[in-house]
Amino acid sequence: LQAAVDPTDISSTSTREVVTMLLTEEATISRTMPSEFHESIPIGKSMAHTGSRLVVANGRVADVTVTAGNGEVWMSAHDQPFRFSRTAIPLSTGEIRPDSPIVNKVGTHELVKVLTMSSSYAGSDPVVVWSGREVWRMEGSDASTLSRPYLVSRYGTRSPHSVVRFGASALYLDSSRQVRVLHDPRTAIS
C-alpha cells in the first residue's frame, strides 16, 4: 500500500505513508570541507570586511590568553567570511591558495582599529590597521598579496573611535593628539 503524499505536507505522523518526490534537475553545490586547522570567528578588538573577506584586528581564538593576539590581523577565506585559519592553505605547487584564510603579524602592540578604504581597483580595497603607536596597511585581492603588510605611519591612535573614513582617506586623532589624514595617493582627495 503506497499513497502519494504531498512532500511539503508534514501534518501526517503515520509511518506507513510513502512520500514520492520527482527531481527534475540535478544540482551540485561545491563546498570545501573545513579541516582541523579551521577556526570560527576569532575574538578581537575591531572587525571590518574587504570584498568577501571578514577582517579581525588583534584576533585570537577562545582558548588562549588575552594578550596572545597582539599585532595579529586575521582574514577569513575568500567568499567564506566565517572560516578562519592560522595556517594558510597551499596549492600542490607549494604556493598559497588565492582564497586561503591568512593571519598577518603587524607589530607587537595591541591593535585597536581596523578599517577598509575605498580603492580605485575593484575587489582590492585596502585594509588599514591602527595600534597605539603605528598604522599598517595591507592591500590586494588574494591571500598572497594581502599577506604583505607595510607600515604607513609611526603615529597610531589613542582613540580608536576617532578614526573616520572619508572617501579614499581616513582621519584620526594620533597618539600625540594631532589630527592625521591617511590618503591613497592614487585617488583624488576632493
Salt bridges, closest charged atoms under 4 A:
GLU72 OE2 - ARG86 NH1 3.11
ASP79 OD2 - HIS78 NE2 3.55
ASP99 OD2 - ARG97 NH2 2.76
GLU110 OE2 - LYS45 NZ 3.23
GLU134 OE2 - ARG154 NH1 3.47
GLU139 OE2 - ARG137 NE 3.21
GLU139 OE1 - ARG186 NH2 2.68
ASP174 OD2 - ARG180 NE 2.56
ASP184 OD2 - ARG137 NH2 3.45
ASP184 OD1 - ARG186 NE 3.26
